[in-house]
Amino acid sequence: NESPEHILQQKEFNDKIESAISNLTEGQRTAFLLNRLEGKKYTEIATILDISVKAVEKRMSLALKTLRKEIGNI
């Protein structure tokens, strides 16, 4: 049902997101993926990574700032 243009745009957008995520630091990428893909809460991420909740908040803040800069608001 989708037009070839829409499919191409979706693929380009997905490629852009994957590239932007791969450009994050490992700590930012890990926290971001645990939160956004696995649905983990900051407290759970802190426990998994053995860091403070504040550290998770900082990583997420920087990750989102970087992603917004690279791909616009997500």
Phi and psi in radians as a Rosetta constraint file:
Dihedral C 1 N 2 CA 2 C 2 CIRCULARHARMONIC -1.541 0.35
Dihedral N 2 CA 2 C 2 N 3 CIRCULARHARMONIC 2.508 0.35
Dihedral C 2 N 3 CA 3 C 3 CIRCULARHARMONIC -1.294 0.35
Dihedral N 3 CA 3 C 3 N 4 CIRCULARHARMONIC 2.728 0.35
Dihedral C 3 N 4 CA 4 C 4 CIRCULARHARMONIC -1.025 0.35
Dihedral N 4 CA 4 C 4 N 5 CIRCULARHARMONIC -0.609 0.35
Dihedral C 4 N 5 CA 5 C 5 CIRCULARHARMONIC -1.102 0.35
Dihedral N 5 CA 5 C 5 N 6 CIRCULARHARMONIC -0.771 0.35
Dihedral C 5 N 6 CA 6 C 6 CIRCULARHARMONIC -1.118 0.35
Dihedral N 6 CA 6 C 6 N 7 CIRCULARHARMONIC -0.733 0.35
Dihedral C 6 N 7 CA 7 C 7 CIRCULARHARMONIC -1.085 0.35
Dihedral N 7 CA 7 C 7 N 8 CIRCULARHARMONIC -0.757 0.35
Dihedral C 7 N 8 CA 8 C 8 CIRCULARHARMONIC -1.119 0.35
Dihedral N 8 CA 8 C 8 N 9 CIRCULARHARMONIC -0.767 0.35
Dihedral C 8 N 9 CA 9 C 9 CIRCULARHARMONIC -1.078 0.35
Dihedral N 9 CA 9 C 9 N 10 CIRCULARHARMONIC -0.734 0.35
Dihedral C 9 N 10 CA 10 C 10 CIRCULARHARMONIC -1.110 0.35
Dihedral N 10 CA 10 C 10 N 11 CIRCULARHARMONIC -0.742 0.35
Dihedral C 10 N 11 CA 11 C 11 CIRCULARHARMONIC -1.117 0.35
Dihedral N 11 CA 11 C 11 N 12 CIRCULARHARMONIC -0.765 0.35
Dihedral C 11 N 12 CA 12 C 12 CIRCULARHARMONIC -1.093 0.35
Dihedral N 12 CA 12 C 12 N 13 CIRCULARHARMONIC -0.722 0.35
Dihedral C 12 N 13 CA 13 C 13 CIRCULARHARMONIC -1.114 0.35
Dihedral N 13 CA 13 C 13 N 14 CIRCULARHARMONIC -0.783 0.35
Dihedral C 13 N 14 CA 14 C 14 CIRCULARHARMONIC -1.081 0.35
Dihedral N 14 CA 14 C 14 N 15 CIRCULARHARMONIC -0.710 0.35
Dihedral C 14 N 15 CA 15 C 15 CIRCULARHARMONIC -1.101 0.35
Dihedral N 15 CA 15 C 15 N 16 CIRCULARHARMONIC -0.704 0.35
Dihedral C 15 N 16 CA 16 C 16 CIRCULARHARMONIC -1.128 0.35
Dihedral N 16 CA 16 C 16 N 17 CIRCULARHARMONIC -0.740 0.35
Dihedral C 16 N 17 CA 17 C 17 CIRCULARHARMONIC -1.119 0.35
Dihedral N 17 CA 17 C 17 N 18 CIRCULARHARMONIC -0.825 0.35
Dihedral C 17 N 18 CA 18 C 18 CIRCULARHARMONIC -1.050 0.35
Dihedral N 18 CA 18 C 18 N 19 CIRCULARHARMONIC -0.727 0.35
Dihedral C 18 N 19 CA 19 C 19 CIRCULARHARMONIC -1.129 0.35
Dihedral N 19 CA 19 C 19 N 20 CIRCULARHARMONIC -0.773 0.35
Dihedral C 19 N 20 CA 20 C 20 CIRCULARHARMONIC -1.106 0.35
Dihedral N 20 CA 20 C 20 N 21 CIRCULARHARMONIC -0.734 0.35
Dihedral C 20 N 21 CA 21 C 21 CIRCULARHARMONIC -1.126 0.35
Dihedral N 21 CA 21 C 21 N 22 CIRCULARHARMONIC -0.689 0.35
Dihedral C 21 N 22 CA 22 C 22 CIRCULARHARMONIC -1.182 0.35
Dihedral N 22 CA 22 C 22 N 23 CIRCULARHARMONIC -0.360 0.35
Dihedral C 22 N 23 CA 23 C 23 CIRCULARHARMONIC -1.464 0.35
Dihedral N 23 CA 23 C 23 N 24 CIRCULARHARMONIC -0.146 0.35
Dihedral C 23 N 24 CA 24 C 24 CIRCULARHARMONIC -1.228 0.35
Dihedral N 24 CA 24 C 24 N 25 CIRCULARHARMONIC 2.769 0.35
Dihedral C 24 N 25 CA 25 C 25 CIRCULARHARMONIC -1.149 0.35
Dihedral N 25 CA 25 C 25 N 26 CIRCULARHARMONIC 2.813 0.35
Dihedral C 25 N 26 CA 26 C 26 CIRCULARHARMONIC -1.049 0.35
Dihedral N 26 CA 26 C 26 N 27 CIRCULARHARMONIC -0.721 0.35
Dihedral C 26 N 27 CA 27 C 27 CIRCULARHARMONIC -1.111 0.35
Dihedral N 27 CA 27 C 27 N 28 CIRCULARHARMONIC -0.747 0.35
Dihedral C 27 N 28 CA 28 C 28 CIRCULARHARMONIC -1.144 0.35
Dihedral N 28 CA 28 C 28 N 29 CIRCULARHARMONIC -0.788 0.35
Dihedral C 28 N 29 CA 29 C 29 CIRCULARHARMONIC -1.085 0.35
Dihedral N 29 CA 29 C 29 N 30 CIRCULARHARMONIC -0.765 0.35
Dihedral C 29 N 30 CA 30 C 30 CIRCULARHARMONIC -1.091 0.35
Dihedral N 30 CA 30 C 30 N 31 CIRCULARHARMONIC -0.850 0.35
Dihedral C 30 N 31 CA 31 C 31 CIRCULARHARMONIC -1.080 0.35
Dihedral N 31 CA 31 C 31 N 32 CIRCULARHARMONIC -0.761 0.35
Dihedral C 31 N 32 CA 32 C 32 CIRCULARHARMONIC -1.082 0.35
Dihedral N 32 CA 32 C 32 N 33 CIRCULARHARMONIC -0.836 0.35
Dihedral C 32 N 33 CA 33 C 33 CIRCULARHARMONIC -1.172 0.35
Dihedral N 33 CA 33 C 33 N 34 CIRCULARHARMONIC -0.689 0.35
Dihedral C 33 N 34 CA 34 C 34 CIRCULARHARMONIC -1.083 0.35
Dihedral N 34 CA 34 C 34 N 35 CIRCULARHARMONIC -0.683 0.35
Dihedral C 34 N 35 CA 35 C 35 CIRCULARHARMONIC -1.333 0.35
Dihedral N 35 CA 35 C 35 N 36 CIRCULARHARMONIC -0.905 0.35
Dihedral C 35 N 36 CA 36 C 36 CIRCULARHARMONIC -1.448 0.35
Dihedral N 36 CA 36 C 36 N 37 CIRCULARHARMONIC -0.575 0.35
Dihedral C 36 N 37 CA 37 C 37 CIRCULARHARMONIC -1.666 0.35
Dihedral N 37 CA 37 C 37 N 38 CIRCULARHARMONIC -0.673 0.35
Dihedral C 37 N 38 CA 38 C 38 CIRCULARHARMONIC -1.702 0.35
Dihedral N 38 CA 38 C 38 N 39 CIRCULARHARMONIC -0.134 0.35
Dihedral C 38 N 39 CA 39 C 39 CIRCULARHARMONIC 1.272 0.35
Dihedral N 39 CA 39 C 39 N 40 CIRCULARHARMONIC 0.361 0.35
Dihedral C 39 N 40 CA 40 C 40 CIRCULARHARMONIC -1.292 0.35
Dihedral N 40 CA 40 C 40 N 41 CIRCULARHARMONIC 2.525 0.35
Dihedral C 40 N 41 CA 41 C 41 CIRCULARHARMONIC -1.439 0.35
Dihedral N 41 CA 41 C 41 N 42 CIRCULARHARMONIC 2.811 0.35
Dihedral C 41 N 42 CA 42 C 42 CIRCULARHARMONIC -0.990 0.35
Dihedral N 42 CA 42 C 42 N 43 CIRCULARHARMONIC -0.674 0.35
Dihedral C 42 N 43 CA 43 C 43 CIRCULARHARMONIC -1.134 0.35
Dihedral N 43 CA 43 C 43 N 44 CIRCULARHARMONIC -0.661 0.35
Dihedral C 43 N 44 CA 44 C 44 CIRCULARHARMONIC -1.166 0.35
Dihedral N 44 CA 44 C 44 N 45 CIRCULARHARMONIC -0.733 0.35
Dihedral C 44 N 45 CA 45 C 45 CIRCULARHARMONIC -1.102 0.35
Dihedral N 45 CA 45 C 45 N 46 CIRCULARHARMONIC -0.737 0.35
Dihedral C 45 N 46 CA 46 C 46 CIRCULARHARMONIC -1.032 0.35
Dihedral N 46 CA 46 C 46 N 47 CIRCULARHARMONIC -0.738 0.35
Dihedral C 46 N 47 CA 47 C 47 CIRCULARHARMONIC -1.158 0.35
Dihedral N 47 CA 47 C 47 N 48 CIRCULARHARMONIC -0.808 0.35
Dihedral C 47 N 48 CA 48 C 48 CIRCULARHARMONIC -1.040 0.35
Dihedral N 48 CA 48 C 48 N 49 CIRCULARHARMONIC -0.775 0.35
Dihedral C 48 N 49 CA 49 C 49 CIRCULARHARMONIC -1.568 0.35
Dihedral N 49 CA 49 C 49 N 50 CIRCULARHARMONIC -0.068 0.35
Dihedral C 49 N 50 CA 50 C 50 CIRCULARHARMONIC 0.988 0.35
Dihedral N 50 CA 50 C 50 N 51 CIRCULARHARMONIC 0.849 0.35
Dihedral C 50 N 51 CA 51 C 51 CIRCULARHARMONIC -2.322 0.35
Dihedral N 51 CA 51 C 51 N 52 CIRCULARHARMONIC 3.013 0.35
Dihedral C 51 N 52 CA 52 C 52 CIRCULARHARMONIC -1.375 0.35
Dihedral N 52 CA 52 C 52 N 53 CIRCULARHARMONIC 2.804 0.35
Dihedral C 52 N 53 CA 53 C 53 CIRCULARHARMONIC -1.090 0.35
Dihedral N 53 CA 53 C 53 N 54 CIRCULARHARMONIC -0.648 0.35
Dihedral C 53 N 54 CA 54 C 54 CIRCULARHARMONIC -1.051 0.35
Dihedral N 54 CA 54 C 54 N 55 CIRCULARHARMONIC -0.671 0.35
Dihedral C 54 N 55 CA 55 C 55 CIRCULARHARMONIC -1.144 0.35
Dihedral N 55 CA 55 C 55 N 56 CIRCULARHARMONIC -0.686 0.35
Dihedral C 55 N 56 CA 56 C 56 CIRCULARHARMONIC -1.115 0.35
Dihedral N 56 CA 56 C 56 N 57 CIRCULARHARMONIC -0.791 0.35
Dihedral C 56 N 57 CA 57 C 57 CIRCULARHARMONIC -1.015 0.35
Dihedral N 57 CA 57 C 57 N 58 CIRCULARHARMONIC -0.749 0.35
Dihedral C 57 N 58 CA 58 C 58 CIRCULARHARMONIC -1.128 0.35
Dihedral N 58 CA 58 C 58 N 59 CIRCULARHARMONIC -0.797 0.35
Dihedral C 58 N 59 CA 59 C 59 CIRCULARHARMONIC -1.073 0.35
Dihedral N 59 CA 59 C 59 N 60 CIRCULARHARMONIC -0.762 0.35
Dihedral C 59 N 60 CA 60 C 60 CIRCULARHARMONIC -1.148 0.35
Dihedral N 60 CA 60 C 60 N 61 CIRCULARHARMONIC -0.731 0.35
Dihedral C 60 N 61 CA 61 C 61 CIRCULARHARMONIC -1.048 0.35
Dihedral N 61 CA 61 C 61 N 62 CIRCULARHARMONIC -0.826 0.35
Dihedral C 61 N 62 CA 62 C 62 CIRCULARHARMONIC -1.171 0.35
Dihedral N 62 CA 62 C 62 N 63 CIRCULARHARMONIC -0.671 0.35
Dihedral C 62 N 63 CA 63 C 63 CIRCULARHARMONIC -1.101 0.35
Dihedral N 63 CA 63 C 63 N 64 CIRCULARHARMONIC -0.819 0.35
Dihedral C 63 N 64 CA 64 C 64 CIRCULARHARMONIC -1.148 0.35
Dihedral N 64 CA 64 C 64 N 65 CIRCULARHARMONIC -0.670 0.35
Dihedral C 64 N 65 CA 65 C 65 CIRCULARHARMONIC -1.077 0.35
Dihedral N 65 CA 65 C 65 N 66 CIRCULARHARMONIC -0.786 0.35
Dihedral C 65 N 66 CA 66 C 66 CIRCULARHARMONIC -1.124 0.35
Dihedral N 66 CA 66 C 66 N 67 CIRCULARHARMONIC -0.793 0.35
Dihedral C 66 N 67 CA 67 C 67 CIRCULARHARMONIC -1.133 0.35
Dihedral N 67 CA 67 C 67 N 68 CIRCULARHARMONIC -0.719 0.35
Dihedral C 67 N 68 CA 68 C 68 CIRCULARHARMONIC -1.060 0.35
Dihedral N 68 CA 68 C 68 N 69 CIRCULARHARMONIC -0.693 0.35
Dihedral C 68 N 69 CA 69 C 69 CIRCULARHARMONIC -1.138 0.35
Dihedral N 69 CA 69 C 69 N 70 CIRCULARHARMONIC -0.699 0.35
Dihedral C 69 N 70 CA 70 C 70 CIRCULARHARMONIC -1.396 0.35
Dihedral N 70 CA 70 C 70 N 71 CIRCULARHARMONIC -0.633 0.35
Dihedral C 70 N 71 CA 71 C 71 CIRCULARHARMONIC -2.209 0.35
Dihedral N 71 CA 71 C 71 N 72 CIRCULARHARMONIC 0.081 0.35
Dihedral C 71 N 72 CA 72 C 72 CIRCULARHARMONIC 1.498 0.35
Dihedral N 72 CA 72 C 72 N 73 CIRCULARHARMONIC -3.141 0.35
Dihedral C 72 N 73 CA 73 C 73 CIRCULARHARMONIC -1.078 0.35
Dihedral N 73 CA 73 C 73 N 74 CIRCULARHARMONIC 2.334 0.35
